[in-house]
Amino acid sequence: MGPPEPAPDPVNQAMIRHWVEAVGDRNPVYVDAEAAAASVHGQVVAPPVMLQAWAMRGLRPRPPAGGTAQDELMALLDEAGFTSVVATNCEQDYDRYLHIGDHLSAAAVIESVSDEKGTALGPGHFVTTRITYTDQHGERVASMLFRILKFRPPQPAGAGSGGKGEEGAQPRPRRPRPALTQDNAFFFEGAHQGRLLIQRCASCLRLRHPPRPMCPHCRSLEWDTVEAGGRGSVYSYVINHHPQVPAFDYPLVIALVELEEGTRLVSDLVGVDPGEVQVGMAVEVDFVAFDDELTLPVFRPVAAG
């Protein structure tokens, strides 16, 4: 794509601290020098999954002229009508832990561009990029495969010559599918049955969401599920206007709901004017079948009385 890009800052304790506080990771080897010195690492290390954080451009705009081979590729796809983008998957391999003071550089290669594919979002091309991360000595520390879909968004009903309900109007695309794993499949299967299931540690009996393989409290790998009552309150929310994905209606209210059982989950908030949403609003679960394969829990305000 071009010459390697150096990270704007070296690995530092302040960014590590902000990261672990944001995600709730309490491993002391990331922030406690004494605990880290007594560990197998011998010093403070950065969480491996922070890899992208060290080298991403952030809010710095790209230069108006020049650019990389990827900028040229994106422009070509835009000109061909593939103007929308969604990330599809990311795979990272770590050679070693990063230490305070390491200064990374990222060298990226466009590995492949697929033939045109038909997807639920619209026709598009999958663009796969492989990035190699090296330290200040030029030694490889990690690599990442990153794939996006550049797709042509369907025209809204009524656009173009077809018109709403006329021949030539494109059908509404399907809602994007969730990425199913061994850890979260139970949640979506339960939703299909009209049940709101929450993962529970089989050892300490604490509930957790989103689902994951290990209990963050006792480190047990054993778990089962409990069915939530479906009532809770709006802990936080956002009203999304742009960018607009054709499968959704806008403005789109997304709420972080705190269930009566104590766990929180992100969901659509329906049946309410966006201007009337408030933190603390009492809500209850409902289940919406978007098609024959996908049913998801949504929340609506609790009816008065």
Phi, psi and omega in degrees: 000339184154185179294156177303141179258121177288146176295146181295333182221150173288166175301127185219157185293325183297314181293323178298316181298314179300319182297307186292329176291323181294321184263355178077028179270115185258018178296119186292342182292351179269338187225344185252108184299320182293314179295321180295322180295330180274355182270179178294343181279328179079354180196167178298136177236160178267144174304130182305323184287000172280001190314308183295330185299329184286331189244356181290151182289336183070224183269002179291124180288151175286153180299144183294335180236160180087255179080185183250176176299328179292323176301318179295318180297315180298322179295320178297316180293322177299316181298330179276002177099357180270075191266346182259155184219144173214136176285140183248320176197159183216131179232127181241142175237131183250129176272325177201165174289150176269144183245160176304130179098343176299136179240111188272155167231147182240121177250121187246143178231134172282108187280322181196154170231121186287164166298167178297131181240146172272126180231172179296335180275341184137171179293145181189182180239135174272124180250119182252126180242138174244128183244131176251127181256129178237158179268189183294346178262004181081009180271137181292134178244338181190167174217160182214132171259125183231129184235135176236161172247119172264113188235160177267113183291140178297149176286141176299151176304133181097347179278152177076200186276343185290310181082159182294125178079355180268164178299134181105343177290135183278139179292155178296131181290158178290152174296141179305143182279143174289154176276106184277137175227175177295337183273330186247357184302325182300325183296315182284328174295319178296318179299322179297334179266003182078030181235136178261101185261138179239137180289140180228135176292130181284346182266303183261356175066018176277143177275152177210146176203137004290160182298145176206164190286335186234143176289127180287351183262309183248359177069015179287145177263359182266135180208161172222197181227157172230152178268122180284155179289338176095003179252149179186202181218159179284113179277322176199167180199164174219145177252111186266127177249322182213154353288153185260125175264131189304336184281354185244159175259141183236151359294146186251118180266118178247125184242146167263109186261129174264114182286159177299335179285348175110343179272163179238149175212154180267135183202161171294144173248118187239169175072024181211143175292133182306327181288348182258359180290136179223147171297134182093353180300132179286132182224163177219155187282149170221162182237128183245124175271105181283333172197188184294338185258334190238116171238131182232149173283136172233168180235146178226156179302144176292131181296140179302132179083000000 
